[in-house]
Amino acid sequence: MESIRISTAQNVDIDYEVAGLGERIAARLIDLAGFLVLYIVAIILMIIASISRSEVLAITLLVIFFVIFIFYDLVCELTMDGQTFGKKIMKIKVISLDGGQPTFGQYLMRWIFRIVDFGVIFGWGVVALISVAISKNHQRVGDMLAKTTLIKTVPRTKIDNVAFSFSLPEDYQPIFKEVVHLNDRDAELIYEVLTGFYQTGNPDLIYAMFAKTKNHIAATLPEGMNELQFLETVMKDYKHLTANS
């Protein structure tokens, strides 16, 4: 399972799974379905314009349609945080391989090379299908040159999700009462890191989160407890103490 690491606004690294071929195809089909609807509307309006003998209006509508079709991906990704409407529905987005937000140049590069990935001469997307299927980070040619890829955007964790994720016995006794120094967002970030570890198996995230959390609550690691168990215990203690407060 390929993943890429992204730093949150709280300077906590979280691994995200790279979007696969299926998600990318589905997102593209959703976008094309939107264009089909827009095309039908444009045809109807052009017919109306032809009946009213307004050739200028008909040509204008045709030009507007093609301008939207050509620049749709570039404009959407620039203004919608790396997403088109199809990508947003499929919960995927464009990200730089260094984990940061792509620059205008990167967006422009992947847009320009759409002519290679999806152009008529190159088989209507055959190049993109092959390159996404066989490349390490599921990149099409435009992504390779722009040094970008698409990731699955897991919805941000809410404290309600955290509360129901750790079942506790009625006689549970918390180990780290220092967790009262955490707030809901701290608990959400720890939960996201744990979830990322369960999905990717990357221990680096656990070590980094452990160090931040241990220093934040001024706790010590008991003998026989590892970093993963520490974070899981912190979540259980937080749930217990906040539920009873």
C-alpha positions in Angstrom: 0.0 0.0 0.0 1.7 3.2 -1.2 1.5 6.2 1.1 2.8 9.8 1.3 3.4 11.8 4.4 1.8 15.2 5.0 2.4 17.6 7.8 -0.7 19.1 9.4 -1.1 22.7 10.6 -0.2 21.4 14.1 3.2 20.1 12.7 2.1 16.5 13.1 2.9 14.1 10.3 0.2 11.8 9.0 0.4 9.2 6.3 -2.2 9.3 3.5 -2.8 6.4 1.1 -2.1 7.2 -2.5 -5.2 7.1 -4.7 -5.4 4.1 -7.0 -6.5 3.7 -10.6 -10.1 3.0 -9.7 -10.6 6.3 -7.7 -8.9 8.3 -10.5 -11.1 6.8 -13.2 -14.3 7.3 -11.2 -13.4 10.9 -10.5 -12.8 11.5 -14.2 -16.0 9.8 -15.2 -17.9 12.1 -12.8 -16.3 15.1 -14.3 -17.1 13.9 -17.8 -20.7 13.3 -16.8 -20.9 16.9 -15.7 -19.5 18.0 -19.0 -22.1 15.8 -20.8 -24.9 17.6 -19.0 -23.3 21.0 -19.8 -23.0 19.9 -23.4 -26.6 19.0 -23.7 -27.6 22.3 -22.2 -25.3 24.1 -24.6 -26.8 22.2 -27.6 -30.4 23.1 -26.5 -29.4 26.8 -26.1 -27.6 26.7 -29.5 -30.8 25.3 -31.1 -32.8 28.0 -29.6 -30.3 30.6 -30.8 -30.4 29.1 -34.3 -34.2 29.3 -34.4 -34.0 32.9 -33.4 -31.3 33.3 -36.1 -28.7 34.5 -33.5 -25.5 33.0 -35.0 -23.3 35.2 -32.7 -25.0 33.7 -29.6 -24.6 30.2 -30.9 -20.9 30.7 -31.6 -20.4 32.4 -28.2 -22.0 29.4 -26.4 -19.8 27.0 -28.3 -16.7 29.0 -27.4 -17.7 29.2 -23.7 -18.2 25.4 -23.6 -14.8 24.6 -25.0 -13.1 27.2 -22.8 -14.7 25.5 -19.7 -13.8 22.1 -21.0 -10.1 22.9 -21.7 -9.4 24.9 -18.5 -11.7 23.1 -16.1 -9.0 20.9 -14.4 -6.5 23.6 -14.0 -8.9 26.2 -12.6 -10.6 23.8 -10.3 -7.3 22.4 -8.9 -6.0 25.9 -8.3 -9.1 27.1 -6.6 -10.3 24.0 -4.9 -7.2 22.8 -3.1 -6.1 20.3 -5.7 -9.5 18.9 -6.5 -12.1 18.9 -9.3 -15.7 18.2 -8.5 -15.1 14.5 -9.4 -12.1 14.3 -7.2 -14.0 16.0 -4.3 -16.8 13.4 -4.6 -14.2 10.6 -4.6 -12.3 12.1 -1.7 -9.0 12.4 -3.6 -6.7 15.4 -4.2 -3.5 16.4 -5.9 -0.5 16.7 -3.6 3.2 17.4 -4.2 5.5 14.4 -3.7 7.2 16.3 -0.9 3.9 16.3 1.0 3.3 20.0 0.4 0.7 21.9 -1.5 1.5 21.9 -5.2 2.8 25.2 -6.7 1.1 26.9 -9.7 4.0 25.6 -11.8 3.2 22.0 -10.8 -0.5 22.4 -11.5 0.3 24.0 -14.8 2.8 21.2 -15.8 0.3 18.3 -15.1 -2.4 20.3 -16.9 -0.2 20.9 -20.0 0.7 17.2 -20.2 -3.0 16.2 -20.3 -2.6 16.2 -24.0 -0.2 13.3 -23.7 -2.2 11.5 -21.0 -5.6 11.9 -22.5 -5.1 13.2 -26.1 -6.6 11.7 -29.2 -3.2 11.0 -30.7 -2.2 9.0 -27.6 -5.3 6.8 -27.4 -7.8 8.8 -25.4 -6.2 8.1 -22.0 -4.4 4.8 -22.7 -1.1 6.5 -21.7 -2.5 7.7 -18.4 -4.1 4.3 -17.6 -0.8 2.5 -18.2 1.4 4.9 -16.3 -1.0 5.1 -13.3 -1.2 1.3 -13.2 2.5 0.6 -13.3 4.1 3.6 -11.6 5.1 3.4 -7.9 3.0 6.4 -6.8 0.2 5.8 -9.3 1.2 8.8 -11.4 0.3 9.7 -15.0 2.9 11.3 -17.2 1.9 14.8 -16.1 2.2 13.8 -12.4 5.7 12.4 -13.0 6.9 15.6 -14.6 5.2 17.8 -12.1 6.3 15.6 -9.2 2.8 15.3 -7.9 0.3 12.4 -7.2 -3.2 12.0 -5.9 -4.0 10.9 -2.3 -7.1 9.7 -0.6 -8.3 12.4 1.7 -9.7 10.8 4.8 -12.3 13.2 6.4 -10.8 15.0 9.4 -11.3 13.1 12.7 -14.0 14.4 15.0 -13.9 13.9 18.8 -17.1 11.9 18.5 -15.3 9.3 16.4 -12.6 9.1 18.9 -15.0 8.6 21.8 -16.5 5.5 20.3 -13.3 3.9 19.1 -11.9 2.7 22.4 -14.2 0.4 24.5 -13.5 0.5 28.2 -14.6 -1.8 31.0 -16.7 -0.3 33.7 -13.9 -0.6 36.3 -11.3 1.0 34.0 -8.6 2.8 35.9 -6.6 5.5 34.0 -2.8 5.3 34.0 -2.0 8.8 32.7 -4.1 11.4 34.6 -1.9 14.0 32.9 -4.1 13.6 29.8 -6.3 16.3 31.3 -3.8 18.7 29.7 -4.9 17.6 26.2 -7.7 19.2 24.3 -10.1 17.6 21.8 -7.9 18.6 18.8 -4.9 16.9 20.5 -6.9 13.7 20.9 -8.1 13.9 17.3 -4.6 14.1 16.0 -3.4 11.2 18.1 -6.3 9.2 16.8 -5.5 10.1 13.2 -1.8 9.0 13.7 -3.0 5.7 15.2 -5.4 5.2 12.3 -2.6 6.0 9.8 -0.3 3.5 11.5 -3.0 0.7 11.5 -3.4 1.3 7.8 0.2 1.7 6.7 2.2 0.1 9.4 4.7 3.1 9.4 6.2 3.2 12.9 7.9 6.6 12.3 4.5 8.4 12.9 4.1 6.6 16.2 7.5 7.6 17.4 7.0 11.2 16.5 3.5 11.4 18.0 4.7 9.7 21.2 7.5 12.2 21.7 5.2 15.2 21.2 2.5 13.7 23.5 4.9 12.7 26.2 6.4 16.1 26.4 3.1 17.9 26.2 1.5 16.1 29.1 4.8 15.6 31.0 4.3 11.9 31.4 6.9 9.1 31.6 6.8 5.8 29.7 6.1 2.9 32.2 8.5 -0.1 32.1 7.2 -2.7 29.6 5.0 -0.3 27.6 6.1 0.7 24.1 5.3 3.8 22.2 2.2 2.4 20.4 0.7 1.1 23.7 1.4 4.5 25.3 -0.6 6.4 22.7 -3.5 3.8 22.8 -3.5 4.1 26.6 -3.5 7.9 26.4 -6.6 7.7 24.2 -8.4 5.3 26.6 -7.5 7.5 29.6 -8.6 10.6 27.7 -11.9 9.0 26.9 -12.4 7.8 30.5 -11.5 11.1 32.2 -13.5 13.4 29.8 -16.5 11.1 29.9 -16.6 11.3 33.7 -15.8 15.1 33.9 
